[in-house]
């Protein structure tokens, strides 16, 4: 596989899929969703963070106090208590504590640095930059959540997985007018799959809406632009030299060895106090991002071929868990690592 989009694990070209959609099977989550808090729109974009579920309530209290525009996505779980026939429900933060903020990313991050140290706005895994969601996309999304929360589902695969060889459409009628995405059939239902800050979100029951085609030249996701330009730091540049597109199983095996070497190198360096836990964490985090960058676009077609790389990535995730559990990590660092780990799992866990 090459950054220019060619692949020796070749597949035949596919025709563009019509708005009727293709069938896709996703895990069935018997949950509904509910907005916890959303203030009036001021037209600026939205960004988001992942925080540990146990920290969400405290964060909400501070945000209320400071009159910050925010939105916590919550899952309503339905269950039956033993010996009782009535169905109970419980509202809990969804997607590992997903909190949206409206405003300019630089100002939001400054606020987070002051009030929630080591909490960082998430990057869009498709661009490598801090996620910015247009208010015109968020407002209809939140209207659907308010009126029909059961229609919303967060999907496991990255957006480009659903975008491949499909026509990008924009809804022009109804409460969802303005939303853009791809019409795909999931679990026998016609859904709009859209990009919310790099996360894939599906809205079910899309049947009566009118659509217009979005200009493909500016928005279509192809193999040519899957590999976006990145501004890497010096250490990241060095790590990136150990990652390469792969053309056959032999190159996959060599790439897996490179990841194993990087993991063991970081372990040895921190054991001899040549680098800090923070340096080690950043190395591991970037390794996972590199795996996602180079190989996630091809994981569905060539999952078995890429399995050795993914197994090594799983070992890196295990090392990250050990850092979080380490008694030598300060409480503030632990919070930062937990938040970052939740972000990584949300974006890349499907690979491993």
C-alpha positions as CSV (number, residue, x, y, z in Angstrom):
1,X,0.0,0.0,0.0
2,X,1.4,3.4,-0.9
3,X,0.6,6.9,0.3
4,X,-0.5,7.7,-3.3
5,X,-3.3,5.2,-2.9
6,X,-2.1,2.2,-4.8
7,X,-2.2,-1.2,-3.1
8,X,-0.7,-4.5,-4.0
9,X,-3.5,-6.2,-2.0
10,X,-5.6,-5.0,-4.9
11,X,-9.4,-5.0,-5.1
12,X,-11.5,-4.3,-8.2
13,X,-12.8,-0.8,-8.6
14,X,-16.3,-0.3,-7.4
15,X,-19.1,1.8,-8.8
16,X,-20.5,4.7,-6.8
17,X,-23.3,3.6,-4.6
18,X,-26.7,5.2,-5.1
19,X,-28.6,6.9,-2.3
20,X,-30.4,3.6,-1.6
21,X,-27.2,2.6,0.2
22,X,-25.4,-0.7,0.9
23,X,-26.0,-3.1,3.8
24,X,-23.6,-2.7,6.7
25,X,-23.7,-4.7,9.9
26,X,-22.9,-2.8,13.1
27,X,-23.1,-4.0,16.8
28,X,-26.5,-3.4,18.1
29,X,-26.5,-1.0,21.1
30,X,-29.8,-1.0,22.9
31,X,-29.4,2.5,24.3
32,X,-30.9,5.9,23.7
33,X,-29.1,9.2,23.9
34,X,-30.0,12.5,25.6
35,X,-28.5,15.9,25.6
36,X,-27.5,16.9,29.1
37,X,-26.8,20.6,28.5
38,X,-26.7,22.9,25.4
39,X,-26.9,26.6,25.5
40,X,-27.9,29.0,22.7
41,X,-25.9,28.9,19.5
42,X,-23.5,31.8,18.8
43,X,-22.4,30.5,15.4
44,X,-18.9,29.4,16.3
45,X,-17.6,25.8,15.8
46,X,-17.7,23.0,18.4
47,X,-14.8,20.9,19.7
48,X,-14.8,18.1,22.2
49,X,-12.8,16.2,24.8
50,X,-12.9,12.8,26.4
51,X,-12.9,12.6,30.2
52,X,-13.3,9.7,32.5
53,X,-16.9,9.0,33.3
54,X,-16.4,9.7,37.0
55,X,-15.1,13.2,36.2
56,X,-18.0,14.4,34.1
57,X,-20.3,15.6,36.9
58,X,-17.6,17.7,38.5
59,X,-16.7,19.2,35.1
60,X,-20.4,20.0,34.5
61,X,-20.6,21.9,37.8
62,X,-17.7,24.1,36.9
63,X,-19.0,24.7,33.4
64,X,-22.3,25.8,34.8
65,X,-20.6,28.1,37.2
66,X,-18.5,29.7,34.5
67,X,-21.5,29.9,32.0
68,X,-19.6,27.9,29.4
69,X,-21.5,26.7,26.3
70,X,-21.2,22.9,26.4
71,X,-23.0,19.7,25.6
72,X,-22.5,16.3,27.4
73,X,-23.7,13.3,25.5
74,X,-25.4,10.8,27.7
75,X,-26.6,7.3,27.2
76,X,-29.9,6.1,28.6
77,X,-29.5,2.5,29.5
78,X,-32.6,0.3,30.0
79,X,-32.6,-2.6,32.4
80,X,-34.8,-4.7,34.6
81,X,-34.2,-5.1,38.3
82,X,-34.4,-8.6,39.8
83,X,-37.9,-9.3,41.0
84,X,-39.4,-6.3,39.3
85,X,-41.3,-6.2,36.0
86,X,-41.0,-2.5,35.4
87,X,-38.1,-1.4,33.1
88,X,-35.7,0.9,34.9
89,X,-33.4,3.4,33.2
90,X,-30.2,5.2,34.1
91,X,-28.5,8.1,32.4
92,X,-24.8,7.9,32.1
93,X,-22.1,9.7,30.0
94,X,-21.7,8.1,26.7
95,X,-18.6,7.3,24.6
96,X,-16.3,7.3,27.6
97,X,-17.3,10.8,28.8
98,X,-17.8,12.8,25.6
99,X,-18.1,16.6,26.2
100,X,-18.5,19.2,23.5
101,X,-17.6,22.9,23.8
102,X,-18.7,25.7,21.5
103,X,-16.2,28.5,20.8
104,X,-12.8,29.1,19.3
105,X,-10.5,26.1,19.9
106,X,-7.6,28.3,21.2
107,X,-9.9,29.9,23.8
108,X,-11.5,26.6,24.8
109,X,-8.0,25.1,25.3
110,X,-6.9,28.1,27.4
111,X,-10.0,27.6,29.6
112,X,-9.3,23.9,30.0
113,X,-5.7,24.5,30.9
114,X,-6.8,26.8,33.7
115,X,-9.7,24.8,35.1
116,X,-9.0,21.2,34.0
117,X,-5.2,20.8,33.7
118,X,-4.0,18.1,31.3
119,X,-7.3,17.9,29.5
120,X,-6.9,18.5,25.8
121,X,-9.2,19.0,22.8
122,X,-9.3,16.0,20.6
123,X,-7.9,15.9,17.1
124,X,-9.9,14.9,14.1
125,X,-8.3,11.6,13.1
126,X,-9.0,12.4,9.4
127,X,-7.1,15.7,9.4
128,X,-4.6,15.5,12.3
129,X,-5.8,18.8,13.6
130,X,-8.1,19.8,16.5
131,X,-11.6,18.8,15.6
132,X,-13.9,21.6,14.6
133,X,-17.5,20.9,14.0
134,X,-19.6,23.5,12.1
135,X,-22.5,24.9,14.1
136,X,-24.7,24.2,11.1
137,X,-23.8,20.5,11.5
138,X,-24.1,20.4,15.3
139,X,-27.5,22.2,15.5
140,X,-29.6,19.7,13.5
141,X,-27.6,16.8,15.1
142,X,-28.6,18.1,18.5
143,X,-32.2,18.6,17.4
144,X,-32.4,15.0,16.4
145,X,-30.9,14.0,19.8
146,X,-33.5,16.1,21.6
147,X,-36.5,14.8,19.7
148,X,-35.5,11.2,18.8
149,X,-32.5,10.1,20.7
150,X,-33.0,6.5,19.8
151,X,-32.1,7.3,16.2
152,X,-28.5,8.2,17.0
153,X,-25.7,5.7,17.0
154,X,-21.9,6.2,17.2
155,X,-20.2,3.8,14.8
156,X,-16.9,1.9,15.3
157,X,-15.3,2.5,11.9
158,X,-13.7,5.8,10.8
159,X,-15.7,8.0,8.5
160,X,-13.7,7.2,5.4
161,X,-14.7,3.6,5.7
162,X,-18.3,4.5,5.0
163,X,-17.4,7.1,2.5
164,X,-15.6,4.8,0.0
165,X,-17.1,4.9,-3.4
166,X,-20.3,6.6,-2.2
167,X,-22.0,9.9,-3.1
168,X,-21.9,12.6,-0.5
169,X,-25.4,14.1,0.1
170,X,-26.8,17.0,1.9
171,X,-30.3,16.9,3.5
172,X,-32.4,19.9,2.3
173,X,-35.7,19.4,4.1
174,X,-37.0,18.8,7.7
175,X,-35.3,19.1,11.0
176,X,-32.1,17.6,9.7
177,X,-31.7,20.1,6.8
178,X,-28.0,21.0,6.4
179,X,-26.6,17.6,7.5
180,X,-24.2,16.0,5.1
181,X,-23.2,12.4,4.9
182,X,-23.6,9.1,3.1
183,X,-26.8,7.0,2.9
184,X,-26.0,3.5,4.0
185,X,-28.3,0.5,5.0
186,X,-27.4,-0.7,8.5
187,X,-29.4,-3.4,10.2
188,X,-32.1,-3.2,7.5
189,X,-32.6,0.5,8.1
190,X,-31.7,3.4,5.8
191,X,-29.3,5.7,7.7
192,X,-27.3,8.9,7.2
193,X,-23.7,8.4,8.3
194,X,-22.0,11.7,9.0
195,X,-18.8,13.0,10.3
196,X,-18.9,14.7,13.7
197,X,-15.4,15.9,14.4
198,X,-13.8,12.7,13.1
199,X,-16.4,10.4,14.7
200,X,-18.8,8.4,12.6
201,X,-22.4,9.0,13.6
202,X,-25.4,7.3,12.1
203,X,-29.0,8.7,12.1
204,X,-31.7,6.1,11.4
205,X,-35.0,6.4,9.7
206,X,-33.9,8.6,6.8
207,X,-36.7,8.0,4.3
208,X,-38.8,11.0,3.5
209,X,-36.0,13.7,3.4
210,X,-34.9,15.4,0.2
211,X,-31.2,15.5,-0.8
212,X,-28.8,17.3,-3.0
213,X,-25.4,16.0,-4.1
214,X,-22.4,17.8,-2.6
215,X,-19.7,18.8,-5.0
216,X,-17.4,15.8,-5.1
217,X,-14.2,17.6,-6.1
218,X,-14.0,19.3,-2.8
219,X,-15.4,16.8,-0.4
220,X,-15.0,13.2,-1.6
221,X,-12.7,11.0,0.3
222,X,-10.5,9.0,-2.0
223,X,-7.3,7.0,-1.6
224,X,-5.4,10.0,-2.9
225,X,-6.3,12.2,0.1
226,X,-6.5,9.6,2.9
227,X,-2.9,10.4,3.7
228,X,-3.2,14.0,4.9
229,X,-0.2,16.3,5.5
230,X,1.0,16.4,9.1
231,X,3.3,18.7,11.0
232,X,5.4,16.3,13.1
233,X,7.7,17.1,16.0
234,X,11.3,16.0,15.9
235,X,10.8,12.7,17.8
236,X,7.7,11.9,15.8
237,X,9.7,12.3,12.6
238,X,12.2,9.8,13.9
239,X,9.4,7.3,14.8
240,X,7.7,7.9,11.4
241,X,10.8,6.6,9.7
242,X,10.0,3.2,11.2
243,X,6.6,3.1,9.5
244,X,6.1,2.3,5.8
245,X,3.2,1.4,3.5
246,X,3.2,-2.4,3.0
247,X,2.8,-4.3,-0.3
248,X,2.9,-8.0,0.8
249,X,3.0,-10.2,3.9
250,X,6.8,-10.0,4.1
251,X,6.6,-6.3,4.5
252,X,3.8,-6.6,7.0
253,X,6.1,-8.9,9.1
254,X,8.9,-6.3,8.9
255,X,6.6,-3.5,9.9
256,X,5.4,-5.6,12.9
257,X,9.1,-6.0,13.9
258,X,9.6,-2.3,13.7
259,X,6.7,-1.6,16.1
260,X,8.0,-4.3,18.5
261,X,11.4,-2.6,18.4
262,X,9.9,0.8,19.1
263,X,7.9,-0.5,22.1
264,X,10.9,-2.3,23.6
265,X,13.1,0.7,23.0
266,X,10.8,3.0,24.9
267,X,10.6,0.4,27.8
268,X,14.4,0.2,28.0
269,X,14.8,4.0,27.9
270,X,12.4,4.7,30.7
271,X,13.7,1.8,32.8
272,X,17.2,3.5,32.7
273,X,15.8,6.9,33.3
274,X,16.9,8.2,30.0
275,X,13.3,9.4,29.2
276,X,10.4,10.2,31.4
277,X,7.0,8.5,31.7
278,X,5.6,11.4,29.8
279,X,8.0,10.8,26.9
280,X,7.2,7.1,26.9
281,X,3.5,7.8,26.8
282,X,3.9,10.2,23.9
283,X,5.9,7.6,22.0
284,X,3.3,4.9,22.5
285,X,0.5,7.3,21.7
286,X,2.1,8.3,18.4
287,X,2.8,4.6,17.5
288,X,-1.0,4.0,17.7
289,X,-1.7,7.1,15.7
290,X,0.9,5.9,13.1
291,X,-0.8,2.5,12.8
292,X,-4.1,4.3,12.3
293,X,-2.6,6.7,9.7
294,X,-0.9,4.1,7.6
295,X,-3.2,1.1,7.8
296,X,-6.7,1.9,9.0
297,X,-7.9,2.8,5.4
298,X,-7.2,-0.8,4.4
299,X,-8.2,-2.7,7.5
300,X,-11.5,-4.0,6.2
301,X,-10.1,-5.3,2.9
302,X,-6.9,-6.8,4.3
303,X,-7.6,-7.4,8.0
304,X,-6.0,-10.9,8.0
305,X,-2.9,-9.6,6.2
306,X,-2.5,-6.7,8.6
307,X,-3.1,-8.8,11.8
308,X,0.6,-9.0,12.8
309,X,0.8,-5.2,12.8
310,X,-2.4,-4.9,14.9
311,X,-1.2,-7.5,17.4
312,X,1.9,-5.4,18.0
313,X,-0.3,-2.3,18.4
314,X,-2.3,-4.2,21.0
315,X,0.9,-4.7,23.0
316,X,1.5,-1.0,22.9
317,X,-1.9,-0.3,24.3
318,X,-1.2,-2.8,27.2
319,X,2.0,-0.8,28.0
320,X,-0.1,2.4,28.1
321,X,-2.4,0.7,30.6
322,X,0.6,-0.1,32.8
323,X,1.7,3.5,32.8
324,X,-1.7,4.6,34.0
325,X,-1.5,2.0,36.8
326,X,2.1,2.9,37.8
327,X,2.5,4.3,41.4
328,X,5.3,6.5,40.0
329,X,2.8,8.6,38.0
330,X,1.4,11.8,39.7
331,X,-2.3,12.3,40.0
332,X,-2.4,15.1,37.4
333,X,-0.4,12.9,35.0
334,X,-2.7,10.0,35.6
335,X,-5.8,12.2,34.7
336,X,-4.1,13.3,31.5
337,X,-3.2,9.7,30.6
338,X,-6.7,8.4,31.3
339,X,-8.3,11.1,29.2
340,X,-5.8,10.5,26.3
341,X,-6.3,6.8,26.6
342,X,-10.1,7.2,26.3
343,X,-9.6,9.3,23.1
344,X,-7.2,6.7,21.6
345,X,-9.7,3.8,22.3
346,X,-12.5,5.8,20.8
347,X,-10.6,6.5,17.6
348,X,-8.5,3.3,17.1
349,X,-9.8,0.4,19.3
350,X,-11.6,-1.1,16.3
351,X,-8.2,-1.8,14.7
352,X,-7.1,-4.1,17.6
